[in-house]
Amino acid sequence: MKSILNNWTVIRFLRVAIAIVILVQAIYQKDFAFGVLALLLILMAIANVGCCGAGECNVDVRNKKNKHEEEIIYEEQGNKK
């Protein structure tokens, strides 16, 4: 319940507003599929869940150098004539 009432950002309000607009259009056009989609989007915005809602999309910033990356050593090549 705390996650529903706390941490409301501009983006979260925008998500709810867009979902409400879709719901109004679905009711106006009597389109059941868009109505279901709008209700799903409203619930996702209110609960603050999505593809990155669980924090699984975070980038690991501790290790800046790629583990598979090796230092490249350049050698001067002589003129072959």
Wavefront OBJ file of the C-alpha trace (Angstrom):
o trace
v 0.000 0.000 0.000
v 2.938 2.332 0.687
v 4.218 1.934 -2.879
v 0.854 3.111 -4.227
v 0.750 6.239 -2.079
v 4.460 7.167 -2.168
v 6.998 8.071 -4.857
v 4.630 9.774 -7.294
v 6.695 11.401 -10.018
v 5.747 13.420 -13.080
v 6.229 10.369 -15.289
v 3.919 8.294 -13.111
v 1.215 10.975 -13.321
v 1.761 11.105 -17.081
v 1.327 7.331 -17.355
v -1.953 7.497 -15.439
v -3.171 10.434 -17.527
v -2.401 8.704 -20.826
v -4.111 5.525 -19.632
v -7.206 7.530 -18.623
v -7.283 9.183 -22.052
v -7.111 5.737 -23.671
v -9.924 4.522 -21.388
v -12.121 7.504 -22.263
v -11.534 6.905 -25.972
v -12.287 3.196 -25.547
v -15.589 4.019 -23.849
v -16.409 6.661 -26.470
v -15.694 4.274 -29.349
v -17.167 1.250 -27.503
v -13.959 -0.718 -28.038
v -13.587 -3.523 -25.519
v -9.944 -4.361 -26.359
v -8.709 -0.808 -25.788
v -10.760 -0.671 -22.592
v -8.982 -3.721 -21.218
v -5.631 -2.292 -22.321
v -6.412 1.029 -20.644
v -7.404 -0.661 -17.382
v -4.185 -2.669 -17.452
v -2.136 0.492 -18.061
v -3.935 2.323 -15.237
v -3.263 -0.518 -12.804
v 0.389 -0.682 -13.860
v 0.810 3.067 -13.401
v -0.900 3.126 -10.008
v 1.082 0.121 -8.740
v 4.250 1.546 -10.349
v 5.173 -1.703 -12.078
v 6.443 -2.347 -15.568
v 9.364 -3.938 -17.313
v 11.781 -2.094 -15.001
v 9.497 -1.873 -11.970
v 11.459 -4.462 -10.005
v 14.773 -2.716 -10.667
v 16.010 -5.444 -12.994
v 17.033 -2.989 -15.707
v 19.712 -1.256 -13.666
v 23.169 -0.947 -15.164
v 26.099 -2.105 -13.071
v 28.272 0.996 -12.743
v 30.802 -0.488 -10.335
v 32.785 -2.242 -13.055
v 33.502 0.373 -15.724
v 35.866 -1.781 -17.777
v 34.430 -4.698 -19.683
v 35.626 -8.013 -18.267
v 36.370 -9.371 -21.723
v 38.185 -6.255 -22.831
v 41.949 -6.502 -22.957
v 44.462 -3.727 -23.360
v 45.505 -3.393 -26.987
v 49.232 -3.016 -27.638
v 50.246 -1.389 -30.902
v 53.604 -2.087 -32.478
v 55.396 0.176 -34.931
v 55.860 -1.614 -38.246
v 58.971 -0.859 -40.254
v 58.982 0.240 -43.874
v 59.323 -2.882 -46.058
v 60.813 -1.887 -49.458
l 1 2 3 4 5 6 7 8 9 10 11 12 13 14 15 16 17 18 19 20 21 22 23 24 25 26 27 28 29 30 31 32 33 34 35 36 37 38 39 40 41 42 43 44 45 46 47 48 49 50 51 52 53 54 55 56 57 58 59 60 61 62 63 64 65 66 67 68 69 70 71 72 73 74 75 76 77 78 79 80 81
